[in-house]
Amino acid sequence: MSEKVKLSKDGNSIDFVQSESIPTSLKKFRQSPEIEGFYRFIYENDLQKEAFEILERIVQGRKQKRQAAAKAEKAEKAELEKKNAKKAAPAPAPKAAPKKK
């Protein structure tokens, strides 16, 4: 962990070391060279607050999308059940004509 973050030649982006294997657990993911380099970049440039705010926005955005999708799915399911209930309900019997006196 003592090596510095490698910046691109123009200094506008980070050059990450890519690992060959895909991490299979959260611990291995956090220890992958790409993520360690990202963490190091944030720490060395004192960007913890900014990184937290960005991640918080991402989490909130994903949460809103999940809620909207769940709401849409629930509405679609209710509409489908309503249509099926109309099809399954028997037609009402015709009313008998009133008797004349």
N, CA, C and O atoms as a DFTB+ gen file, in Angstrom:
404 C
 N C O
     1  1       0.811      -1.189       0.000
     2  2       0.000       0.000       0.000
     3  2       0.861       1.262       0.000
     4  3       0.322       2.368       0.038
     5  1       2.162       1.124      -0.041
     6  2       3.016       2.292       0.053
     7  2       3.202       2.995      -1.287
     8  3       3.681       4.129      -1.316
     9  1       2.834       2.349      -2.406
    10  2       3.038       2.992      -3.696
    11  2       2.013       4.094      -3.931
    12  3       0.874       4.016      -3.469
    13  1       2.438       5.114      -4.653
    14  2       1.571       6.253      -4.949
    15  2       0.607       5.885      -6.070
    16  3       0.819       4.924      -6.809
    17  1      -0.445       6.669      -6.174
    18  2      -1.394       6.498      -7.272
    19  2      -0.729       6.954      -8.552
    20  3      -0.048       7.979      -8.573
    21  1      -0.922       6.199      -9.617
    22  2      -0.319       6.544     -10.898
    23  2      -1.318       7.377     -11.702
    24  3      -2.414       6.918     -12.026
    25  1      -0.917       8.605     -12.014
    26  2      -1.752       9.463     -12.836
    27  2      -1.382       9.276     -14.301
    28  3      -0.269       8.863     -14.628
    29  1      -2.331       9.586     -15.173
    30  2      -2.048       9.501     -16.603
    31  2      -1.017      10.558     -16.977
    32  3      -0.708      11.437     -16.173
    33  1      -0.488      10.478     -18.180
    34  2       0.562      11.405     -18.608
    35  2       0.105      12.859     -18.556
    36  3       0.883      13.745     -18.201
    37  1      -1.150      13.106     -18.908
    38  2      -1.647      14.485     -18.876
    39  2      -2.127      14.901     -17.489
    40  3      -2.422      16.076     -17.270
    41  1      -2.212      13.960     -16.549
    42  2      -2.592      14.271     -15.175
    43  2      -4.085      14.428     -14.952
    44  3      -4.505      14.834     -13.868
    45  1      -4.896      14.114     -15.956
    46  2      -6.344      14.286     -15.837
    47  2      -7.074      13.045     -15.350
    48  3      -8.244      13.131     -14.978
    49  1      -6.424      11.912     -15.342
    50  2      -7.097      10.692     -14.909
    51  2      -6.118       9.784     -14.175
    52  3      -4.913      10.031     -14.147
    53  1      -6.662       8.741     -13.590
    54  2      -5.862       7.793     -12.813
    55  2      -5.576       6.570     -13.679
    56  3      -6.471       6.064     -14.355
    57  1      -4.351       6.101     -13.660
    58  2      -4.000       4.845     -14.309
    59  2      -4.079       3.741     -13.270
    60  3      -3.277       3.700     -12.338
    61  1      -5.044       2.849     -13.429
    62  2      -5.213       1.744     -12.493
    63  2      -4.510       0.508     -13.018
    64  3      -4.414       0.291     -14.226
    65  1      -4.023      -0.295     -12.091
    66  2      -3.470      -1.589     -12.433
    67  2      -4.642      -2.553     -12.458
    68  3      -5.344      -2.699     -11.458
    69  1      -4.861      -3.211     -13.585
    70  2      -5.995      -4.118     -13.686
    71  2      -5.583      -5.528     -13.305
    72  3      -4.550      -6.032     -13.746
    73  1      -6.401      -6.150     -12.487
    74  2      -6.123      -7.528     -12.108
    75  2      -6.758      -8.451     -13.139
    76  3      -7.705      -8.070     -13.827
    77  1      -6.239      -9.644     -13.238
    78  2      -6.705     -10.604     -14.230
    79  2      -7.960     -11.339     -13.782
    80  3      -8.766     -11.758     -14.613
    81  1      -8.129     -11.498     -12.476
    82  2      -9.264     -12.278     -11.992
    83  2     -10.343     -11.366     -11.411
    84  3     -10.069     -10.254     -10.960
    85  1     -11.567     -11.865     -11.436
    86  2     -12.686     -11.127     -10.871
    87  2     -12.819     -11.518      -9.406
    88  3     -12.860     -12.709      -9.095
    89  1     -12.887     -10.550      -8.497
    90  2     -13.022     -10.876      -7.073
    91  2     -14.331     -11.616      -6.800
    92  3     -15.375     -11.284      -7.363
    93  1     -14.259     -12.619      -5.932
    94  2     -15.451     -13.429      -5.639
    95  2     -16.120     -13.052      -4.331
    96  3     -17.235     -13.502      -4.068
    97  1     -15.483     -12.248      -3.509
    98  2     -16.092     -11.835      -2.253
    99  2     -15.883     -10.335      -2.069
   100  3     -15.063      -9.718      -2.749
   101  1     -16.633      -9.769      -1.143
   102  2     -16.519      -8.343      -0.874
   103  2     -15.114      -7.994      -0.374
   104  3     -14.558      -6.963      -0.751
   105  1     -14.543      -8.855       0.474
   106  2     -13.198      -8.598       0.995
   107  2     -12.174      -8.589      -0.134
   108  3     -11.306      -7.718      -0.189
   109  1     -12.283      -9.561      -1.031
   110  2     -11.347      -9.615      -2.150
   111  2     -11.565      -8.450      -3.099
   112  3     -10.612      -7.941      -3.688
   113  1     -12.820      -8.023      -3.253
   114  2     -13.107      -6.865      -4.093
   115  2     -12.417      -5.630      -3.538
   116  3     -11.784      -4.881      -4.282
   117  1     -12.537      -5.418      -2.238
   118  2     -11.921      -4.246      -1.604
   119  2     -10.401      -4.294      -1.701
   120  3      -9.747      -3.251      -1.729
   121  1      -9.841      -5.491      -1.751
   122  2      -8.388      -5.627      -1.796
   123  2      -7.845      -5.697      -3.215
   124  3      -6.637      -5.820      -3.413
   125  1      -8.735      -5.618      -4.208
   126  2      -8.258      -5.681      -5.587
   127  2      -7.437      -4.435      -5.892
   128  3      -7.693      -3.377      -5.316
   129  1      -6.455      -4.536      -6.786
   130  2      -5.572      -3.405      -7.073
   131  2      -6.320      -2.154      -7.547
   132  3      -5.933      -1.033      -7.215
   133  1      -7.398      -2.351      -8.327
   134  2      -8.140      -1.199      -8.829
   135  2      -8.780      -0.417      -7.683
   136  3      -8.701       0.811      -7.645
   137  1      -9.408      -1.125      -6.759
   138  2     -10.108      -0.472      -5.657
   139  2      -9.109       0.114      -4.668
   140  3      -9.324       1.211      -4.152
   141  1      -8.033      -0.594      -4.398
   142  2      -7.008      -0.045      -3.509
   143  2      -6.439       1.247      -4.082
   144  3      -6.213       2.209      -3.348
   145  1      -6.209       1.269      -5.388
   146  2      -5.702       2.478      -6.026
   147  2      -6.703       3.616      -5.943
   148  3      -6.320       4.770      -5.753
   149  1      -7.969       3.302      -6.083
   150  2      -9.020       4.313      -5.981
   151  2      -9.087       4.869      -4.566
   152  3      -9.137       6.083      -4.370
   153  1      -9.089       3.963      -3.569
   154  2      -9.089       4.413      -2.168
   155  2      -7.874       5.291      -1.874
   156  3      -7.991       6.321      -1.209
   157  1      -6.725       4.886      -2.366
   158  2      -5.492       5.624      -2.127
   159  2      -5.577       7.018      -2.750
   160  3      -5.162       8.003      -2.140
   161  1      -6.116       7.093      -3.964
   162  2      -6.268       8.378      -4.636
   163  2      -7.165       9.304      -3.818
   164  3      -6.840      10.478      -3.639
   165  1      -8.273       8.795      -3.328
   166  2      -9.198       9.608      -2.527
   167  2      -8.512      10.078      -1.248
   168  3      -8.619      11.247      -0.877
   169  1      -7.813       9.175      -0.578
   170  2      -7.155       9.524       0.681
   171  2      -6.021      10.525       0.473
   172  3      -5.932      11.515       1.200
   173  1      -5.153      10.280      -0.507
   174  2      -3.997      11.143      -0.723
   175  2      -4.391      12.548      -1.165
   176  3      -3.658      13.508      -0.924
   177  1      -5.542      12.667      -1.808
   178  2      -5.986      13.979      -2.285
   179  2      -7.053      14.590      -1.385
   180  3      -7.694      15.574      -1.753
   181  1      -7.240      14.006      -0.206
   182  2      -8.177      14.514       0.795
   183  2      -9.568      14.738       0.192
   184  3     -10.155      15.813       0.316
   185  1     -10.071      13.695      -0.461
   186  2     -11.377      13.782      -1.130
   187  2     -12.436      12.929      -0.447
   188  3     -13.428      12.566      -1.079
   189  1     -12.249      12.599       0.831
   190  2     -13.178      11.714       1.521
   191  2     -14.583      12.300       1.556
   192  3     -15.554      11.593       1.283
   193  1     -14.703      13.579       1.889
   194  2     -16.023      14.206       1.990
   195  2     -16.721      14.208       0.631
   196  3     -17.900      13.872       0.526
   197  1     -15.981      14.587      -0.399
   198  2     -16.552      14.633      -1.744
   199  2     -16.958      13.238      -2.219
   200  3     -18.016      13.063      -2.824
   201  1     -16.108      12.248      -1.940
   202  2     -16.418      10.872      -2.334
   203  2     -17.667      10.381      -1.620
   204  3     -18.508       9.708      -2.217
   205  1     -17.787      10.719      -0.335
   206  2     -18.970      10.313       0.422
   207  2     -20.228      10.931      -0.174
   208  3     -21.243      10.252      -0.334
   209  1     -20.162      12.225      -0.503
   210  2     -21.327      12.909      -1.074
   211  2     -21.731      12.291      -2.413
   212  3     -22.917      12.108      -2.690
   213  1     -20.741      11.974      -3.231
   214  2     -21.028      11.356      -4.532
   215  2     -21.675       9.992      -4.343
   216  3     -22.684       9.680      -4.975
   217  1     -21.089       9.185      -3.470
   218  2     -21.661       7.855      -3.229
   219  2     -23.052       7.953      -2.622
   220  3     -23.916       7.133      -2.933
   221  1     -23.283       8.930      -1.771
   222  2     -24.605       9.126      -1.174
   223  2     -25.637       9.451      -2.256
   224  3     -26.759       8.946      -2.219
   225  1     -25.259      10.288      -3.213
   226  2     -26.158      10.611      -4.329
   227  2     -26.464       9.371      -5.161
   228  3     -27.606       9.149      -5.565
   229  1     -25.445       8.574      -5.412
   230  2     -25.639       7.354      -6.206
   231  2     -26.590       6.408      -5.483
   232  3     -27.503       5.854      -6.095
   233  1     -26.379       6.224      -4.184
   234  2     -27.234       5.332      -3.393
   235  2     -28.678       5.832      -3.401
   236  3     -29.604       5.042      -3.589
   237  1     -28.877       7.134      -3.199
   238  2     -30.226       7.704      -3.195
   239  2     -30.891       7.543      -4.559
   240  3     -32.074       7.212      -4.638
   241  1     -30.139       7.775      -5.626
   242  2     -30.680       7.611      -6.981
   243  2     -31.115       6.185      -7.250
   244  3     -32.182       5.951      -7.818
   245  1     -30.292       5.234      -6.846
   246  2     -30.642       3.821      -7.036
   247  2     -31.852       3.439      -6.198
   248  3     -32.709       2.676      -6.643
   249  1     -31.916       3.969      -4.991
   250  2     -33.047       3.675      -4.113
   251  2     -34.344       4.195      -4.736
   252  3     -35.359       3.499      -4.729
   253  1     -34.312       5.420      -5.275
   254  2     -35.497       5.987      -5.912
   255  2     -35.908       5.184      -7.137
   256  3     -37.099       4.977      -7.370
   257  1     -34.938       4.728      -7.920
   258  2     -35.252       3.909      -9.094
   259  2     -35.895       2.586      -8.684
   260  3     -36.856       2.140      -9.309
   261  1     -35.361       1.958      -7.628
   262  2     -35.941       0.695      -7.149
   263  2     -37.365       0.904      -6.674
   264  3     -38.247       0.099      -6.972
   265  1     -37.598       1.997      -5.926
   266  2     -38.937       2.274      -5.423
   267  2     -39.902       2.544      -6.565
   268  3     -41.037       2.068      -6.541
   269  1     -39.468       3.300      -7.563
   270  2     -40.322       3.591      -8.717
   271  2     -40.635       2.312      -9.491
   272  3     -41.767       2.112      -9.932
   273  1     -39.645       1.457      -9.655
   274  2     -39.858       0.199     -10.366
   275  2     -40.813      -0.704      -9.596
   276  3     -41.677      -1.346     -10.193
   277  1     -40.666      -0.757      -8.281
   278  2     -41.544      -1.577      -7.454
   279  2     -42.973      -1.042      -7.511
   280  3     -43.926      -1.818      -7.581
   281  1     -43.124       0.273      -7.481
   282  2     -44.448       0.891      -7.549
   283  2     -45.099       0.606      -8.906
   284  3     -46.286       0.286      -8.970
   285  1     -44.331       0.721      -9.979
   286  2     -44.851       0.450     -11.320
   287  2     -45.241      -1.018     -11.462
   288  3     -46.262      -1.343     -12.068
   289  1     -44.426      -1.894     -10.903
   290  2     -44.725      -3.326     -10.971
   291  2     -45.996      -3.649     -10.191
   292  3     -46.818      -4.451     -10.633
   293  1     -46.149      -3.027      -9.042
   294  2     -47.339      -3.249      -8.222
   295  2     -48.589      -2.748      -8.936
   296  3     -49.625      -3.411      -8.916
   297  1     -48.493      -1.580      -9.566
   298  2     -49.628      -1.021     -10.304
   299  2     -49.983      -1.901     -11.497
   300  3     -51.158      -2.121     -11.790
   301  1     -48.962      -2.399     -12.179
   302  2     -49.189      -3.284     -13.328
   303  2     -49.861      -4.579     -12.887
   304  3     -50.773      -5.074     -13.550
   305  1     -49.405      -5.118     -11.768
   306  2     -49.984      -6.356     -11.246
   307  2     -51.446      -6.133     -10.847
   308  3     -52.297      -6.982     -11.114
   309  1     -51.742      -4.993     -10.206
   310  2     -53.115      -4.689      -9.803
   311  2     -54.011      -4.529     -11.025
   312  3     -55.153      -4.989     -11.014
   313  1     -53.512      -3.883     -12.080
   314  2     -54.282      -3.702     -13.314
   315  2     -54.562      -5.046     -13.972
   316  3     -55.664      -5.276     -14.471
   317  1     -53.583      -5.926     -13.978
   318  2     -53.745      -7.256     -14.558
   319  2     -54.776      -8.064     -13.776
   320  3     -55.623      -8.736     -14.362
   321  1     -54.697      -7.992     -12.442
   322  2     -55.671      -8.698     -11.610
   323  2     -57.079      -8.151     -11.838
   324  3     -58.046      -8.912     -11.844
   325  1     -57.195      -6.855     -12.023
   326  2     -58.487      -6.225     -12.274
   327  2     -59.078      -6.722     -13.597
   328  3     -60.268      -7.027     -13.676
   329  1     -58.241      -6.799     -14.631
   330  2     -58.707      -7.311     -15.926
   331  2     -59.125      -8.769     -15.825
   332  3     -60.148      -9.170     -16.381
   333  1     -58.328      -9.562     -15.112
   334  2     -58.650     -10.984     -14.954
   335  2     -59.926     -11.168     -14.156
   336  3     -60.687     -12.095     -14.431
   337  1     -60.181     -10.316     -13.178
   338  2     -61.400     -10.416     -12.374
   339  2     -62.619     -10.108     -13.227
   340  3     -63.662     -10.739     -13.058
   341  1     -62.510      -9.156     -14.132
   342  2     -63.629      -8.828     -15.015
   343  2     -63.936      -9.987     -15.958
   344  3     -65.103     -10.284     -16.216
   345  1     -62.906     -10.634     -16.467
   346  2     -63.096     -11.763     -17.377
   347  2     -63.709     -12.953     -16.652
   348  3     -64.552     -13.649     -17.218
   349  1     -63.305     -13.195     -15.426
   350  2     -63.749     -14.363     -14.675
   351  2     -65.143     -14.174     -14.087
   352  3     -65.827     -15.162     -13.822
   353  1     -65.579     -12.948     -13.878
   354  2     -66.896     -12.709     -13.273
   355  2     -67.983     -13.091     -14.264
   356  3     -67.915     -12.723     -15.437
   357  1     -69.004     -13.842     -13.791
   358  2     -70.095     -14.221     -14.702
   359  2     -70.934     -12.989     -15.046
   360  3     -71.045     -12.045     -14.263
   361  1     -71.510     -13.034     -16.223
   362  2     -72.352     -11.918     -16.652
   363  2     -73.616     -11.917     -15.813
   364  3     -74.153     -12.985     -15.519
   365  1     -74.102     -10.757     -15.421
   366  2     -75.312     -10.721     -14.606
   367  2     -76.505     -11.213     -15.404
   368  3     -76.612     -10.959     -16.603
   369  1     -77.405     -11.921     -14.725
   370  2     -78.607     -12.439     -15.370
   371  2     -79.528     -11.286     -15.699
   372  3     -79.607     -10.316     -14.946
   373  1     -80.234     -11.383     -16.834
   374  2     -81.151     -10.308     -17.172
   375  2     -82.284     -10.250     -16.161
   376  3     -82.740     -11.272     -15.649
   377  1     -82.730      -9.016     -15.885
   378  2     -83.794      -8.840     -14.909
   379  2     -85.118      -9.256     -15.540
   380  3     -85.371      -9.035     -16.724
   381  1     -85.942      -9.862     -14.711
   382  2     -87.268     -10.265     -15.178
   383  2     -88.146      -9.020     -15.279
   384  3     -88.020      -8.081     -14.493
   385  1     -89.018      -9.040     -16.245
   386  2     -89.933      -7.916     -16.434
   387  2     -90.918      -7.894     -15.278
   388  3     -91.342      -8.951     -14.811
   389  1     -91.289      -6.708     -14.808
   390  2     -92.252      -6.646     -13.701
   391  2     -93.613      -7.215     -14.131
   392  3     -94.051      -7.050     -15.269
   393  1     -94.242      -7.872     -13.198
   394  2     -95.559      -8.500     -13.494
   395  2     -96.635      -7.419     -13.561
   396  3     -96.625      -6.462     -12.787
   397  1     -97.569      -7.594     -14.508
   398  2     -98.678      -6.648     -14.623
   399  2     -99.822      -7.107     -13.781
   400  3    -100.032      -8.311     -13.631
   401  1    -100.570      -6.189     -13.226
   402  2    -101.716      -6.551     -12.379
   403  2    -102.981      -6.502     -13.133
   404  3    -104.043      -6.777     -12.575
